[in-house]
Amino acid sequence: MIKILIIEDVEHLRKLIKTDLETQGFRVDDAPDLKMAAWKLTQGTYDIIILDLILPDGNGISLLEKFPGKTVGRTIIITANPTIPGVVEAIKKGAYNYLEKPVEPELLTAQINQIIQINRLKNGHRAMSTEMASNFTFDDIIHESKTMQTVIARAAILAHTDNTILLQGETGVGKEVLSHAIHNHSNRKDKIFMPVNCAAIPHELFESELFGFEKGAFTGAASDYSGRFIQADQGTLFLDEIGELPDNIQAKLLRILDEQHIYRLKSQKPVKINVRLITATNKDLDQEVKAKQFRRDLYYRLQESTITIPPLRERVEDILPLFRHFIKVFNHVYRKEVSQVSREAEHYLLGHRWEGNIRELKNTVKSIIPFKTNDAIELCDLSAAIVGGGGSRENKLVTLEEHESDYILKVLKVTKFNITRAAEILGITRARLYRKINQLDLPETVK
């Protein structure tokens, strides 16, 4: 039975939520403050936590910080003011999502069910977790092409230096995987590897997220926050989508690379750090510099050691080995025994352009395996899962927005418009998928 803990100081609201959830068959405990909630969390584990941020004895964020293993990915924030920095901080600390008071029962139930489904999938994804575990090495990178052999050989040499590395390549080519391997072949392999997706950080939060802040630096800063650079001290910091950094943060990053110390927000005291920096981008930074969207001096500094990962369509020899690798991964996840790929299906795979690269290839396998009732992947399985059926290298070029729209719509159709499932396949959050649906003006049936 699913166990839920409600932490809310307003008694009538707490009882109202508890009664509603109990009628749905959930086992529900409740607490009016942080002290009682902390005691209950020390006594056991809950599948779902419903947490008010403002409580009589403190801020709910402290509970996320004290019990990360019992709260991350399973906490729903309820708040009367979703615009306060505390909500952003709670999400950063691992809360799943938030709801505005007064809480609508249907929305709460929907979020609870989503967390349950996601956590069940995560429990079955241990094979994929192993793939990205701390012992990931160059030998674990699936490839047969000479171009990737060259990439890995260069990465292996640079791994033994402290050089700042810039990984270039289209979205989905495996930049983060390669960065993991570089770290694990370096003299910092026993220290932390910290990935940060710059594209996922709001511009106004970059400084506090990367460099940290002191208590009271801004409204909602209830305690000190070290920031990613300090957290990664002695280890490796991986800044993905480095091209998304605002200009003022680019200037500070350049100074940090030169001086190896930082200043937390509202602090006059420098903090000495020793961090190996690996960056990645799918943008042409040279063009960004020419367009004055990226600092020339920082670009030259990041270019200290550059590795360019070619797109999958330029290393066709890697397509089938990767496809078979992902079959094994998802066979384990979904308890299937798919072992064959028909000749027609292989031809289709080799002919497809794979604009989304390895990520698209992986998600294609992931969308097929759960529905297989036999041991072979056929052409019909692929034509149903891949946008632009037929597998030919089409001459017609479309805009990125058109391609993105087609692909998102295809995934939504394959998942029967299940937003949670579609977001997992696309590798984005549900909130971002909803924004994409609105931005791309997709059919009303998916809104």
Helices and strands as residue ranges (DSSP letters): E 3-7, H 11-23, E 27-31, H 34-43, E 48-52, E 54-55, E 58-59, H 61-66, H 68-71, E 75-79, H 85-92, E 97-100, H 105-124, H 126-131, G 138-140, H 146-159, E 165-168, H 175-184, E 193-197, G 198-200, G 203-205, H 206-211, H 228-231, E 236-240, G 242-244, H 247-259, E 261-263, E 270-272, E 276-281, H 285-290, H 296-302, E 305-308, G 312-314, G 316-318, H 319-334, E 340-341, H 343-351, H 357-368, G 369-371, E 376-377, H 379-385, H 400-414, H 419-426, H 430-439, G 444-446
